[in-house]
Amino acid sequence: MTTMTGKERIRAVFNKIIPDRVPTFEWDFYKGIIKVISGSDDTDDFIMDYDLDGIAIWQDRRITPIDGRFFKDEFGVVRAYSDEYPSAVSHPIDSPQDLSSYVMPDPDDDAIYATLQRSISRIGKEKAVIGRVRDVFSFPRDVLGFENALADFYEEPALISDLMEMSIGYSLRVAANMKAMGVEVIGCLDDIADARGLFMGPNIYREQILPHFRKFIQGCHAIGLKVIKHSDGDLNIVIPDLVDAGIDGLDPIDPMGNMDMSGIKDMYGDMIVLKGNIDCVGTLITGSLSDVENDVRQCIKSGAKGGAFIISSSNSIHKGINPQNYLHMLKCIRDFGKY
């Protein structure tokens, strides 16, 4: 088989074509990890030098500093500074009345696409540049606060519905702008579960969230985008609903969330692309190189048959990852990822 570019491999798996080898990309990198491995914290260079197949990019933040510890993001959420995942400490919406004065950020602001455009220009001919957007749950979670959002599914369902519609409008405009720049695949990265199961009851999910999520997926397809749904945790109870909603891929098939790659491949592997799931909570942090190799071999055995598979960590290459374990993971993917 002719050697493919990374962009061609990612495109192939979504078009039900078996690529020359199993592709890999990650949603996020802690820059300190790639600097230890490569000597540089430039993610584009890392993708090229270590022959990953794609890069995933979120919109650039528009933040308003408050003091040395806090800032306000573009959605009006006050967050505490962190070098990895800033935590929310206050929220702009308390009641339905607050919606009348709430202003969404501008999805057409060119400044939020600067990093995306840079990667498209630098590596987009050879590598897949994947956009990252919200779908429908993380926006109400952020502007209301996590606990308040969950309570409002019962107490203020109309408010939650309005917020999900606002999220759809914003994210579809962002997705359309990304598509116009050359993006072919997006990931919607709203967690809806943890290792114990869904954050809300399955009936709440199906009745209140799924119709909005389906609308979002349909909107993405209408502009020609493939969509990978990301959520950590145990999604088993709603996988049929996600597939029926039209997702093109599912990630990360969380091993900590009772998600079995082999079983999900058997059930849905001819319908959607699966992405995952080398354990980034155990193996990539404290495992031996032999553990990494065993996980990569098993993951490829479970997920790669027939194509429609992208191998990656079970979430991201976060601050706690052992750099040598991730580097060995990439080597093993090249060694054992042939069809």
C-alpha positions in Angstrom: 0.0 0.0 0.0 1.2 3.5 -0.8 2.3 5.4 2.2 -0.3 7.9 3.3 0.0 11.3 4.9 -1.6 11.7 8.4 -4.3 13.8 6.8 -5.1 11.0 4.4 -5.2 8.4 7.2 -7.7 10.4 9.3 -9.8 11.0 6.2 -9.7 7.3 5.3 -11.0 6.0 8.7 -14.0 8.3 8.4 -14.7 7.2 4.9 -14.6 3.5 5.8 -11.2 3.0 4.0 -8.5 1.0 5.7 -5.4 3.2 5.9 -1.8 2.1 5.6 -1.4 2.1 9.4 -3.5 2.9 12.4 -3.5 6.7 12.8 -3.0 8.6 16.1 -3.7 12.1 17.5 -4.5 13.6 20.9 -7.0 16.2 22.0 -4.4 18.1 24.1 -0.8 18.1 25.1 0.8 19.6 28.3 3.6 21.6 26.7 6.0 20.5 29.4 5.7 16.9 28.3 6.5 17.6 24.7 9.4 19.9 25.7 10.9 17.1 27.7 10.6 14.7 24.7 11.6 17.1 21.9 13.4 20.1 23.5 10.7 22.4 22.2 7.1 23.2 23.3 6.0 24.0 19.8 3.1 21.5 19.2 3.1 21.8 15.4 6.8 20.9 15.3 6.2 18.0 17.7 3.4 16.6 15.5 5.7 16.8 12.5 8.9 15.5 14.1 7.2 12.6 15.8 4.9 11.8 12.9 1.5 12.0 14.6 -1.4 12.1 12.1 -3.3 15.2 13.4 -3.6 18.0 15.8 -6.7 19.1 17.7 -7.2 22.8 18.3 -9.6 24.8 20.5 -10.5 28.4 19.9 -8.0 30.9 21.4 -9.2 32.4 24.7 -10.3 35.9 25.1 -9.6 36.6 28.8 -9.9 39.6 31.0 -7.3 39.5 33.9 -8.8 40.3 37.3 -5.6 40.0 39.4 -2.6 37.7 39.6 -4.8 34.7 40.5 -8.1 35.1 38.6 -9.4 36.0 35.1 -12.7 36.2 33.4 -13.2 34.2 30.2 -15.1 35.1 27.1 -18.3 33.5 28.5 -18.2 35.5 31.7 -16.9 32.7 33.9 -14.4 33.8 36.5 -11.6 31.2 36.7 -8.5 30.7 38.8 -5.2 30.6 36.8 -3.7 27.2 36.3 -1.0 25.8 34.0 -3.3 23.1 32.8 -7.1 23.3 33.5 -8.2 26.6 35.1 -11.1 26.0 37.6 -14.3 28.0 37.6 -15.0 30.0 40.8 -18.0 32.1 39.8 -20.7 32.1 37.1 -22.6 34.8 35.2 -26.1 33.3 35.3 -28.2 32.6 38.4 -31.7 32.8 37.0 -33.7 33.0 33.7 -33.8 36.8 34.2 -30.1 37.0 33.7 -30.4 35.8 30.1 -31.8 39.2 29.0 -28.5 40.9 29.7 -26.2 38.0 28.9 -24.1 38.5 25.7 -22.5 35.6 23.9 -19.0 36.1 22.6 -18.5 36.7 18.9 -17.9 33.5 17.0 -16.7 35.5 14.0 -13.9 37.2 15.9 -10.8 36.3 13.8 -8.6 36.4 16.9 -10.0 33.2 18.2 -8.8 31.3 15.2 -5.2 32.4 15.2 -3.7 29.2 16.5 -5.9 27.1 14.3 -4.9 29.1 11.2 -1.3 28.9 12.1 -1.4 25.1 12.3 -3.3 24.8 9.1 -0.7 27.0 7.3 2.3 25.2 8.8 1.2 21.5 8.8 -2.2 21.3 7.3 -1.1 19.9 4.0 0.3 16.8 5.6 -1.6 16.5 8.9 -5.3 16.6 9.8 -6.1 19.7 11.7 -9.1 18.9 13.9 -11.3 21.6 15.4 -12.5 21.5 19.0 -15.9 22.9 20.0 -18.6 22.6 22.7 -21.7 20.8 22.0 -24.6 21.4 24.4 -23.8 20.5 28.0 -20.6 22.3 28.9 -22.0 25.8 28.2 -24.9 25.6 30.8 -22.5 23.8 33.2 -20.0 26.7 32.9 -22.3 29.7 33.0 -24.6 28.3 35.8 -22.0 26.2 37.7 -22.0 22.4 37.6 -24.3 21.7 40.6 -26.7 24.5 39.6 -26.9 23.2 36.1 -27.8 19.7 37.2 -30.4 21.0 39.6 -31.9 23.2 36.9 -32.7 20.2 34.7 -35.4 19.7 37.4 -36.0 23.2 38.6 -35.5 25.4 35.5 -35.7 23.1 32.4 -36.7 26.0 30.1 -33.5 27.9 31.2 -31.4 24.8 30.5 -33.1 24.4 27.1 -32.4 28.1 26.2 -28.8 27.8 27.1 -28.3 24.6 25.1 -29.8 26.4 22.1 -27.4 29.3 22.6 -24.6 26.8 22.7 -25.7 25.2 19.5 -25.9 28.6 17.7 -22.4 29.6 18.8 -20.7 26.3 18.2 -22.2 25.8 14.8 -21.0 29.2 13.7 -17.5 28.3 15.1 -17.7 25.0 13.2 -18.7 26.7 10.0 -15.8 29.1 10.3 -13.4 26.2 10.9 -14.8 24.3 7.9 -14.2 27.4 5.7 -10.6 27.4 6.9 -10.1 23.7 5.8 -11.1 21.6 8.8 -12.8 18.4 7.9 -13.3 16.8 11.4 -14.3 18.4 14.7 -14.4 17.0 18.2 -17.2 18.1 20.6 -15.6 17.7 24.0 -18.4 18.0 26.5 -18.1 15.4 29.3 -21.4 14.0 30.2 -20.2 11.2 32.6 -17.5 10.0 34.9 -16.4 6.5 35.9 -19.6 6.0 37.9 -21.9 6.8 35.0 -23.8 9.7 33.6 -23.9 13.0 35.5 -27.6 13.0 35.1 -30.2 10.2 34.9 -30.5 8.5 31.4 -34.1 9.7 31.1 -33.0 13.3 31.7 -30.3 12.9 29.1 -32.6 11.4 26.5 -35.5 13.8 27.1 -33.7 17.1 27.7 -30.2 16.9 26.2 -30.3 14.4 23.4 -32.7 16.4 21.1 -30.4 19.4 21.3 -27.3 17.2 20.7 -29.0 15.6 17.7 -29.7 19.1 16.3 -26.0 20.0 16.8 -24.8 16.9 15.0 -27.2 17.5 12.1 -26.0 21.1 11.9 -22.4 19.9 11.6 -23.3 17.4 8.9 -25.1 20.1 7.0 -21.9 22.0 6.6 -19.9 18.9 5.7 -18.1 18.1 8.9 -17.4 14.7 10.6 -18.0 14.8 14.3 -16.2 12.9 17.1 -18.1 12.9 20.4 -15.8 13.0 23.4 -16.8 12.2 26.9 -14.9 10.6 29.7 -16.6 8.0 31.9 -19.1 5.2 31.5 -21.3 6.0 28.5 -22.6 2.4 28.0 -26.2 3.2 28.7 -26.4 6.0 26.1 -24.0 4.8 23.3 -27.0 3.6 21.2 -28.5 7.1 21.6 -25.2 8.8 20.6 -24.9 6.6 17.6 -28.5 7.2 16.6 -28.0 10.9 16.9 -25.5 10.6 14.0 -22.0 10.9 15.6 -19.2 9.8 13.3 -16.8 8.9 16.0 -16.7 8.2 19.8 -13.8 8.9 22.2 -12.1 7.8 24.4 -13.8 4.4 25.2 -12.7 5.2 28.8 -11.0 2.1 30.4 -11.7 3.6 33.8 -15.4 3.9 33.0 -16.2 0.3 32.3 -15.9 0.9 28.5 -14.7 -2.2 26.7 -13.0 -1.4 23.3 -13.5 -4.9 22.0 -17.2 -5.1 22.8 -18.0 -1.6 21.6 -16.0 -2.4 18.4 -18.1 -5.6 17.9 -21.4 -3.6 18.4 -20.7 -0.3 16.6 -17.4 -0.7 14.7 -19.1 -0.7 11.3 -21.1 2.4 12.2 -18.7 4.8 13.8 -15.0 5.5 14.3 -13.6 4.6 17.7 -10.8 6.6 19.2 -8.8 5.6 22.3 -7.8 4.2 24.7 -4.4 3.8 26.2 -4.8 4.4 29.9 -3.6 7.9 30.8 -4.5 7.4 34.5 -2.4 4.4 35.1 -0.3 3.0 32.3 1.0 6.2 30.8 1.8 7.6 34.3 3.3 4.8 36.3 3.4 1.8 34.0 6.5 0.1 32.7 7.5 0.3 29.0 6.3 -3.3 28.8 2.9 -2.2 30.2 2.7 0.5 27.5 3.6 -2.0 24.8 1.0 -4.5 26.1 -1.7 -1.9 26.2 -0.9 -0.7 22.7 -1.0 -4.2 21.3 -4.3 -5.0 23.0 -5.9 -1.7 22.0 -4.9 -2.3 18.3 -6.1 -5.9 18.5 -9.5 -4.8 20.0 -10.1 -1.7 17.9 -8.3 -1.8 14.5 -10.0 -4.7 12.7 -11.7 -3.4 9.6 -10.4 0.1 10.1 -12.5 3.0 11.6 -10.1 3.3 14.5 -7.8 6.0 15.8 -5.4 5.1 18.6 -4.7 7.6 21.4 -4.6 8.1 25.1 -7.8 7.7 27.1 -8.1 11.5 27.4 -5.0 13.6 26.7 -1.3 13.9 27.3 -1.7 15.7 30.5 0.8 17.0 33.1 1.1 13.7 35.0 2.1 11.6 32.0 5.6 10.0 32.0 7.2 11.5 28.8 9.1 8.3 28.1 5.9 6.2 28.3 4.2 8.5 25.8 7.3 8.3 23.5 7.3 4.5 23.8 3.5 4.5 23.0 4.2 6.3 19.7 7.0 3.8 18.9 4.7 0.9 19.6 2.0 2.4 17.4 4.4 2.5 14.5 5.7 -1.0 15.3 2.4 -2.7 15.7 -0.1 -0.5 13.9 0.1 -2.1 10.5 -2.8 -3.9 8.9 
